[in-house]
């Protein structure tokens, strides 16, 4: 399992960086569309919840004034990111209920803080270093909060993928569904197995499981970008092939000129 951990860490870091790049590239178009904006918020929330668990980030946080409460802050942000996902799902179903969703998230966060305080701060921390009893109500509540958000997201994206009208949309939704399934597996199976068995070897699966989630999420969110780039490449390719014919037309009718914008940087003839 040490090998799995060593292999998973660089894959996880690369996946997280890629996910943030996709979020940044999708931002200009997402701000003009409420559904895209909610999806991007959900993706960014997941990216942030993964980022704070990366070793370089945890080391940086531990060197600041947040050192004493770093663990609980990570856990609370995870709950909030789960609320972003659930809000996106309900909005996709035209049943958006922001007050119950975010109110429940706040209630869960309050419960986590109280449970952590009651145990002297021994419950909260990084999921990769669980050192708590199997019956820890703190971690069971945290797992339930995540599963309750990502399982509906997986079901909705799976159903929407089957009904999508375009191939690219089907692929994008299928990849997002796989990402949500991976996240549900992590919180509903892997973490629970680590709690109930106490087997340290299960911790070796954490990085690989989270890495799979980040890469699948990045791929699903990047599909529209890939489609757009593909269209630009095809347009440029056809313009290049038509240069000879266009040159003949310009020679025959000198007053005809192709607009610069249509040439996509290929130059005028």
N, C-alpha and C positions, 0 to 999 in steps of 0.2 A: 504493500500500500504506500510505502515511502516513494516508490517509483511513480505511482499514480499521482501522488501529490506533487512531486517534482515536475512531472510532465504537464499536470493541469495548471500550475501557476502561470507559466508564460503564455499558455493558450488563453487563460482567463484574462490576463492583462491585455493581450492583443485584441481579444473580443470586446473588452470594455472600451478600449480606445476607438475601435471601429464603430461601436455603437454610438459613441459621442460624436464621431465624425458624421455619421448618418443623420443624427438629430440636427446637427448644425446645417447640413445641406438641405434637409427637409423644412427647416424653419421658415424660409421666405415664402413658400407656398402654403404652409400650414396656418400662418397667421390670418389668411383670408378665408379660411373655411373652418367652421366650428367643429365638425366631426374630425377633420384632420388635426386640428389643434388639440382636441381631447386625446386623440391617439398619441400625438407627439408628447403630450404631458405624461401620459401613462408610460411611454417608452423611456422618457427622460427620468421619470421617477424610479423606474426599475434600474436604469443605468446608475443613478446616484446611489441607490441602496446597495448595489454591487461595489461601486467605487470605494465607499467608505470602509469596506472590508479588505481591500487590497493592502498588502503588507506595507508598501511605501506610504500609503495614506494613513493607516493606523499608527505607523511610527511617527508621522508628522503630527497627528492629533495628540499622541501621547506626550509630545514634547511641548505642548501648549498648555494653557490654563484649563483646557477641557479634559485633561488627563483623568481627573477623578470621576467624571461623568460621561466619558467618551463612549463606554459600552452601552449605556442606557439610551444615549442620543442616537446611536446607530439603530438600536432596536425600535425606537419610536419612529424614526424615519422610515424604516421598513414597513411599519403599519400604515403610515401615511401614503407610501407608494402603492400599497395594496388598495387603498381607498381610491387613488387615481385610476387604477385598473378597473375597479368595480364601477366607478362613475362612467368610464368609457363604455363599458358593457351595457349598462342601463340606458345610456344615451343612444347606443346603437339599436336598442329595442324600443326606442321612443318612450321609455319609462324612466327618464332621468329623475332621480330623487336626491339632490345634493345634500339637503339637510339631514335626512336619515343616514346617508352614507358617511358623510364627514362627521356627523354627530356620533355615530357608532365608533368611528376611528378615534375620536377624542376620548370616548368612554373607555375604549380598549387601552389607549395610552395611559389614561389615569389609573386604570387597573394595574397595568404593568409597573408603573411608578410606585404604587402602593405596595405591591407584592415585593418589589425590589427593596424598598425601604424596610418592610417588615422583616426581611432576611438580612438586613445589614449591608445591602448592596452586593450580596454574593450571587445573585441570580443573573443579572445583566452581563453582557459581554459579547465577544465575537462568537459566532456560531461555530467557527472552526476549532474553538477551544472549550467545548462544553465540559464543565466539571460540576454538574449538578445532579441531584437525585432523579431517578427515572420519572417520579411522580411530580416533578417541579411544575406547579400551576403556572408559573411565569412562562416557561417555554411551551407548554401545551396551549396556553392562550395565544401566544405568538404564532404557533403553527396553525391553529384554527383560523386566525385572522387572515393569514396568507392564503390558505387553501380556500376559504370562503370567497376570496376575490378571484383567484386564478382559475378555479374549476369552472365557474360560469363563463369566464372569458374564453376558455378552451372550447366550451360547448357552443358558444355564440359564433366564434370564428370558424369552427368546423361546419356549422350549418350554413353560414354565409358563404363559405368557400364553395360548397356544393351548388349554391344558387347563383353564384356570381356569373355575370354575363360575358366576361372577358377572361382569356387564359391568364393574363398577367395578374388580374385581381384574384383569381383562384389560387395561383401560386403564392402570392403575397399573404393571403389570409391563411392558407395551409401552413406556411412557415411560422406565422404568428401563433397559430393554434399549437404547433409543435413546441414553440417556446413556452407557452402557457402550461402545456402538459409537462414539460421538463421542470418548470418551476413548481408545479403541483407535486411532482414526484419528489422533488427535493424536500419540500416542507411537510408533505404528507406521508412520505415513506422513509427517505434517507435520514432526516433529522429525528423522526420518531424512532427509527431503528437504533440510532445512536443513543437516544435517551433510554430506551427500554433495555437494551443489551449492555450498554456501557462499553461496547467494543471499540477500542481506539482505531482499529483498522478501517472501520466505516468512515472515519474522518478523512481517509485518503480519497474518498469518492466526492467530497465536497467541492473541491476546485474543478474537477472534470464536469460535474453536474451543473454547476453555476456557469462554467465556460460554455457548455452546450446551450444553455438558456440565452446567454448574451449573443452568441453567434447566430442562433436561430432568429432571435429578435432583430438583430442588425440586418440579417438577410431579408426578413419579411418587410421591414420598414424601408429597405433600400430598393425594393422592386420597382416602384414608380420612377426612381432615379435611373435605374438601369434601362427601363423602357424609354425614358426621355433621351438618354444618351444614344441608345440604339436608333431612335428616329433621326437624330441629328447626323449620326454617321451615315445612315442610309441616304438621307437627303444630300449630304455632301458627296457621297459616292455617285449618285445619279447626276448631280450637277457637273461633276468632273467628266463623266461619260458623255454628257451632252455638250461639252465645250466645242467639239469639232462642228457639230450641227449648228450651234449658236454662232460660231465664227462665220460660217457660210451665210447665215441669215443676216448678220451685221454687215458683211461685205456687200451683200445684195441690196440691203436697205440700211445705209449708214446712219439714218436717224434713230434706229432702234438701239436701245441700250438696256442691259439687265440692271435692275436696282442693286446697289451695293449690299443691301440687307439680304437679298435673295441669294447672293453669291456665298454667304457664310464665310467670308474671308478668303475666297479663292481668287480674288482679283478680278478686275474688269477685262472685258475682251474688246 
